Amino acid sequence: MSRAVCCERCQSVGLDRYINGASLKLGLLLLLLFVVPGVLYFAWFLLSSHRGCSTCGSRHVVPLMQEAASPVEPAGTLAGSSQFVTAA
């Protein structure tokens, strides 16, 4: 599931994507010809993948907030008023 992110490197705003630095074709070839190196390659393939910027591929992304947060009122105030409530 993609999420909206802002990249710290290229400053682009968009959806993130799944990024890996390995080749699936090379992994299948290694698995067919040499079982042990193929298994090790696929283990590295799975461990090295990450979610990142869809523009530059950077891992340094910040998720965007989906809903605007309501402002926090100071303790002892009523929402929408600037008067402090005092106990009598």
DRENDO-1510 file (C-alpha; in Angstrom, 1 decimal, always signed):
<recs>
REC; n; res; u; v; w
REC; 1; MET; +0.0; +0.0; +0.0 .
REC; 2; SER; +1.5; +3.3; -1.1 .
REC; 3; ARG; +1.5; +6.3; +1.2 .
REC; 4; ALA; +1.9; +10.0; +0.6 .
REC; 5; VAL; +5.5; +11.1; +1.5 .
REC; 6; CYS; +7.8; +14.1; +1.1 .
REC; 7; CYS; +11.4; +13.3; +0.1 .
REC; 8; GLU; +14.1; +15.1; +2.2 .
REC; 9; ARG; +16.6; +14.8; -0.7 .
REC; 10; CYS; +14.7; +16.0; -3.8 .
REC; 11; GLN; +11.8; +17.7; -1.9 .
REC; 12; SER; +9.2; +16.0; -4.1 .
REC; 13; VAL; +5.8; +15.1; -2.7 .
REC; 14; GLY; +4.1; +12.0; -3.9 .
REC; 15; LEU; +3.5; +8.3; -3.3 .
REC; 16; ASP; +6.4; +6.1; -2.1 .
REC; 17; ARG; +7.4; +2.9; -3.9 .
REC; 18; TYR; +9.1; -0.4; -3.2 .
REC; 19; ILE; +12.8; -0.2; -4.1 .
REC; 20; ASN; +15.4; -3.0; -4.2 .
REC; 21; GLY; +18.9; -3.1; -5.5 .
REC; 22; ALA; +18.9; -6.6; -6.8 .
REC; 23; SER; +17.8; -8.3; -10.1 .
REC; 24; LEU; +15.0; -10.9; -10.0 .
REC; 25; LYS; +16.3; -12.5; -13.2 .
REC; 26; LEU; +19.8; -12.9; -11.8 .
REC; 27; GLY; +18.4; -14.5; -8.7 .
REC; 28; LEU; +16.4; -17.0; -10.6 .
REC; 29; LEU; +19.4; -17.9; -12.7 .
REC; 30; LEU; +21.5; -18.4; -9.6 .
REC; 31; LEU; +18.8; -20.5; -8.1 .
REC; 32; LEU; +18.6; -22.7; -11.1 .
REC; 33; LEU; +22.3; -23.2; -11.6 .
REC; 34; PHE; +23.6; -23.0; -8.0 .
REC; 35; VAL; +21.1; -23.6; -5.2 .
REC; 36; VAL; +23.1; -22.2; -2.3 .
REC; 37; PRO; +24.2; -18.9; -3.9 .
REC; 38; GLY; +20.7; -18.5; -5.2 .
REC; 39; VAL; +19.2; -18.8; -1.8 .
REC; 40; LEU; +21.7; -16.4; -0.3 .
REC; 41; TYR; +21.1; -14.0; -3.1 .
REC; 42; PHE; +17.3; -14.0; -2.5 .
REC; 43; ALA; +17.9; -13.6; +1.2 .
REC; 44; TRP; +20.0; -10.5; +0.5 .
REC; 45; PHE; +17.4; -9.4; -2.1 .
REC; 46; LEU; +14.6; -9.4; +0.5 .
REC; 47; LEU; +16.7; -7.8; +3.3 .
REC; 48; SER; +18.0; -5.0; +1.1 .
REC; 49; SER; +14.5; -3.8; -0.2 .
REC; 50; HIS; +12.9; -0.7; +1.2 .
REC; 51; ARG; +10.2; +1.9; +0.6 .
REC; 52; GLY; +11.4; +5.2; -0.7 .
REC; 53; CYS; +10.9; +8.2; -2.9 .
REC; 54; SER; +9.4; +7.4; -6.3 .
REC; 55; THR; +11.4; +10.2; -7.9 .
REC; 56; CYS; +14.9; +9.7; -6.7 .
REC; 57; GLY; +14.8; +6.4; -4.8 .
REC; 58; SER; +16.0; +7.9; -1.5 .
REC; 59; ARG; +15.2; +6.2; +1.8 .
REC; 60; HIS; +14.9; +9.6; +3.5 .
REC; 61; VAL; +11.2; +10.2; +3.2 .
REC; 62; VAL; +8.7; +11.7; +5.7 .
REC; 63; PRO; +5.1; +10.6; +5.7 .
REC; 64; LEU; +2.6; +13.4; +5.1 .
REC; 65; MET; -0.2; +13.8; +7.6 .
REC; 66; GLN; -3.5; +12.5; +6.2 .
REC; 67; GLU; -5.8; +14.8; +8.4 .
REC; 68; ALA; -5.1; +18.2; +9.7 .
REC; 69; ALA; -4.6; +18.0; +13.5 .
REC; 70; SER; -6.8; +20.2; +15.6 .
REC; 71; PRO; -4.9; +22.8; +17.6 .
REC; 72; VAL; -4.2; +21.8; +21.2 .
REC; 73; GLU; -5.8; +24.1; +23.8 .
REC; 74; PRO; -3.7; +25.0; +26.9 .
REC; 75; ALA; -4.7; +23.3; +30.1 .
REC; 76; GLY; -7.5; +25.1; +31.9 .
REC; 77; THR; -9.1; +26.7; +28.7 .
REC; 78; LEU; -12.3; +25.9; +26.9 .
REC; 79; ALA; -12.0; +25.1; +23.2 .
REC; 80; GLY; -12.7; +28.3; +21.2 .
REC; 81; SER; -12.2; +30.7; +24.1 .
REC; 82; SER; -9.2; +32.5; +25.4 .
REC; 83; GLN; -10.5; +32.7; +28.9 .
REC; 84; PHE; -9.1; +30.5; +31.7 .
REC; 85; VAL; -11.6; +28.5; +33.6 .
REC; 86; THR; -11.2; +28.9; +37.4 .
REC; 87; ALA; -12.8; +26.7; +40.0 .
REC; 88; ALA; -14.9; +28.6; +42.6 .
</recs>
